[in-house]
């Protein structure tokens, strides 16, 4: 055992003395260029981590979507006199559809707290949502408290932390003019408590639909923005969607019903299609760095051809020289990837009010071990790809020609 340890220590010391100075001097031949390349690699892998993490987040949202959840909306909102709202009266009609176990109504109340940069949304729900949306993070006692307190709200941890509110505080939500029957723009809510975020990590503020509905202008009362339906059998979700829409087809409010999983996939792949752009954006950043590092290492090896010839003359094997070149490009790639992932872990925790309004509502990227492993693997592949041509040149290096300057 002692001999083995001694041999390992000797090998390590030999490597440190023989090879590390060569790599170190190669890295710092041109300090300014080395630092700029390293910063560019770091920025590229920061972008890479965010894009891959965002792609992972969307995949997780799709995987966690409920197959027995249906969303019911107005089919023709632009042509509807109610602006896409659904009358409460059709809730009972939907509840009578075969294989429907519960129908809940909600209304989103948008506004801001203290200043326009601190946007907030209160999801006002009715008593039926307890069965239609069972994963809401409220206990039975908290449901009773919410339904019994007209101006009460329950906040999940993320918005509570972002807005700096706790149980017992007042939440004055400033909304657009005309949102209240009395003409006021401020809604005074009382924070009843702070609850966990939704199981998928989404933040939420829950309010009382009956209070919000009664406070709206007379012509806007009696309507919901959406119904959430729970199907008895997840395998029959698509059939239940068709039954609901057929029942409401000839009514004054035709509906369009979408299963939760379909809605998540549509949200990911439609509109601005953020998820479908993650890989191209990440790939573009990596390709840019590939060109930069490949050009840099090729130029470095070309300028040091006589040095490599001398090393080969004094006994360095070609494989050793190739390993030195790979280490020269792998070190900035790996260190840039590691620092980029570290920056990502900080950026994903950035409070939403520091982000532009268009980005504040996007899901946060997931910087998981899998994402970090992908970044490290990509950094090694990037280093190998950048160094392959210089390494091939070293394999065919002619000592005589190199020392003669040919």
N, C-alpha and C positions, 0 to 999 in steps of 0.2 A: 504493500500500500504506500509505504514511504517513497519507494522508488518511482511509483506511478505519479505521485504528487510532485515529486521533484522534476520528473520529465515534463509534466504539464507546465510547471512554473518556468522551466527553462525555455520551452517552446513559446510561451507567452512573452517572456522577456526578449527572446530573439525577434519575435514579430514586432514588438514595440520599438526595439532598437533599429531593426533593419528596414521595416516597411512603413511604419507610421510617419517618420520624418519625410519620406518620399511623397506620400499622399498629401501630407500637410503643406509641404512646399509647393506642390502642384496646385492645390486649392487656392493658395494665396499668391500665385504668380502675378495676378492682376486683381488687387483687392477690391477696387471699385466695381469691376465687372462681376466679380464673384458675389459681392453683396447684392447687386442688382438682380442677378440671376436667382439668387436665393429668395429675395423678396418676391420676385415674379412667380416662382414655384409655390411659395407660401400662399400668395393671393389666389393662384389657380386652384390649389387644393382646398382652400377655404370655400371657394365657389363650388368646387366638385362635391365637397361634403354636404353643403347646403342643398344642392340639387338632388343628390342621391338620397339624402335624408328626407327631403320633401316627397320624393317618389315613394320611399318606404312608408311615409305617413299616409299617403293616399291609399297605398295597398293595404295598410292596416285598417283604415276606415272602411274599405270595401269588405275586408274579411270579417270585420266586427258588425257589419250591418245586419239587421234582424230580417230573416226571411218571412216572418209572420206580420211585419209592420207594413201598413199601406198609408200613402198620403193622398188625400182627396183635395183637389183644387178646382177653381173655376176653369172650364175648358176654353172660353173665349174672353179673357180678362179685358182686352183692349176694346171689345165691342159691348161689354157689359155695363149697364147703367150704374152698377154698384162698384165699378172699378176693380173687379176681380174678387170681391168679397162673397162669402157664402152665407145665406140666411140660416139662423139657428134651426128654423123649422124643418130643414131637410135632414137634420141629424137623426131624428127618429125614423125617417124613411130609410136612411142608410143602415140603421141598427137592425131593421127587419130583414135585411138581405141575408140569404143563407150563408152560414159559416162565419158570420161576423159576431165577435164576442164582445166588443166594446168600441165606442166611438167617442173621442174627446175633441174639444174645440180649443183653438188657441188664437191669440191676436198678438202680433209683435208691435211693441211700442218703442219707437226709436227716439233717441234724444242725446243730450250730453249732460255731464255733471261738472259744474263750475266753469269749464271753458270748452269751446268746440273741439279741442283736441282730445278730450277725455270722453269719447263716445261710449254710449251704453245702450243696451237693448233689454227691455223687460218682456219676457215671454209670459203673457197672461193666459192662464189655463183654467178650465172649469173642473167641476168635481168628477166628471167622467174620465178625465185624463189619468187618474190614479190607476185605472185598469188598462187604458189604452196605451199608456207610456209608463210601464211599471219600473223601468230602470231609472226614473227620476230619483235623485238622491234624498228623498224625504221619507221620514218615518211616518207611521200612522198618526202619531200625535202631532207631528209637524204639518201633515196634511190638514188635520182638523183645525190647527191654529191658523193656517193660511186661509182656509175657507171661511173662518170666523172673523178674520181681520181684513176688512175691505182694503185698507191702504198698506197692508203688510207685504213684504217680499222676503224671500230666502235667496241669498247669494251663495254661489259656489266660491271656492277659495281663490281662484284666479282673478275674477273681477273684484272680489273684496280686497285682495292685495293690491291690484292695479289702481283702484279708486281710493284706497286707504280707509275703508269702512269696516265697521264691526257691528255685532248685535247691539241694538239699542240706538244706533245712529239714524239720522234722517238722510234720505236720498232725494234731494230735489232734482227731478229730471226735467230739463228744459227741452221742449218739443217745438215743432213748427207751429205758427199761428193757425187757429182753426181746428186744432186737435181736441179741444175741450168745449163743452157746451157753454161754459161761463165765459169763454173768450180768453182765459188765462193761458199762458204758455208753460207754466211750471206745474208739475205733478209732485205732490209731497208724499213720498213713500217712507215707511218705517222698516228698518232692517230687523226682521224677526230672528235671524240667525244666519250663521255661515255653515254651509254643508259641503261635502266633497264635490269635485267636478264630476261630470258624467263619466261613465266607465271608459269611453274612448278618449278621455282627456279634455273634452270640450267644455268651455265655461258656460255658465247659464245663470240668469237671474229670473226667478219665478215670481209672478204676481197673480192677483185675483182677477179673473176675467169678468166676473159680474160687476165689480167696481169700475174697471176700465170701460166696460160697455155702457154702463149707466152715466159715466162722466163724459162720454163722447157726444157730439152734436146729435140732435134728435133724428135727423135723416140717416145717421150712420149707426144708430143703435140696432141691436138684434142681428149683427153679422160677425162672422169669424173669418180670419184670413185662411185658415186651413183646418181640415179635420184629420185626425190621426186615428186609424182603424187598426184594431187587433184582430187577426184572423185566427180561427180555432185551429186550423191545420195549415202549417207553413207550406206544405206541398200543394195546397190549393190556393195560394196567394194570387197567382195570375188569374185564375178562374173567378175568384172573389172580386178582383179589380174589374173584370169585364162585367160581372153581374151588377156592380154598383153603377157603372157608367151606362149600362143598358136601362136600368131602372130610372135614371135621371135624364136620359136622352131627350125625352119629350117635355121635360119640365121647363120652367122659366130660367132655371140655373143648371144647364148641362155641366157635367163634371168630367174631369180627367183624373183617374186613379192610378198611382204608380207605386209598385213595391219599393221598399226601402233600399234593397240591394240595387235595383235598376236606377233608382234616384242617385245613389252614390256613384255608380259607374258613369251616369250621364253628367253629374257634376264634375267628375274628374276629366272626362273626355270631350266636353262641350264648352261653349263660351270661349274664354281665353285659353282653355286647355292647358292649365299650368302643368299638370302631371305629364302630359305628352311632350312638353318642352324641356323637362328636366334632363333627360339623357342627351339630347342634342346640345344643350347649353353646357353641360358638364364635359361632353366630348370635345366641344370647341375649345374650352379652356385647356384641356389636356393636350390637344393637338398643337395649340399655340406654344405650350411649354416644350413639347417634343421638338418642334422646330428650333426653339431657342437653345435648349440643352444640346441637341445633336450638333448644331452649328458650332456651339462653344467648345464642346469636347473635341470635335473634328479639327478645329483650328488649333486648339491647344496641343493635340498630339502631333499635328503637322509641324508646328513651330519647334517641338521638342524631339523631332526625329533623331538628331545626332545624340541627344542625351540617352534615348532608348537604345541606340546602337552601342553606346559605351557600356550601359548596364548589361546588355547582352554579351558584350565582349568579356566583361569581368565575371561572367558566370550566371547571370540571372536567366532563368528559363523563359521561353516565350509565354508560357501559361501564366507565369508570375507577372510579367509585364501586362498581360491582358487583364489580370485580376486587379492590378494597380489602377488601370484605366477605368475599369468598372467601379472600383471603390471611389474614384475621383468624381464620378457622376452620380453614384448612388447616395453618397453622403448628403449633398444638398437636396436631392429628391426626397429622401426619407425624412430628413430634418424638416423640410418644408411641409411634407404631408402631416407629420406629427404636430407641428405648430399650427397648421391650418385646421386640423381637427380640434385642437385646443381652443382656437378662436371660435370655431363653430359652437362649441359647448357654451361659450359666453354669449354669442349672438342669439342663440335660440332662447335664452333667458331674458332677452331685452324686453322690457314692458311694451305692450302694444301701443301705448300712447306716444312712444318715441318714433314709431314707424309712420310712413305715409298712410293716409286713410285707405288707399287701395290695397295695401298690404296688411293692415292691422287685423283684418278678419280672416286671413288665410291661415290654414293649419300650420302649426310650428313644425319645422323639420325634425325628424327623429335621428339624433346622433347616437346610434347604438354601437355595440361592439362589432356588429356585422358591417355597418357603414365604415367604421374605422379600419376594419380588416380589408375592406374593399379599397380604401384609400392607400393603405400600406402596400397591398398587392399591386395596385395601379402604379405606385411610385417605383416599385422594383421593376415592373414591366417597362415603364417609361425609361428607367436608367439603362436597362438591357438593350432596349431598342435604340436609344441614343448612342450607346457605346459599341454597337455591333460592327459598324463600318470601320471605326478606328481600330478595333481589335483585329478585324480581318487584315487591315493594313499592317499591323504589327506582326501578325503571323507570317506575312510574306516580306518582312523587312530584310533588306540586304545590308549587312553591316558595312561592307566595302563602299557601296553607293552612298549610304547615309553619311559616313565619315568623310567621303570625298565631296559632299555637298551636291550630289546628283539626285 
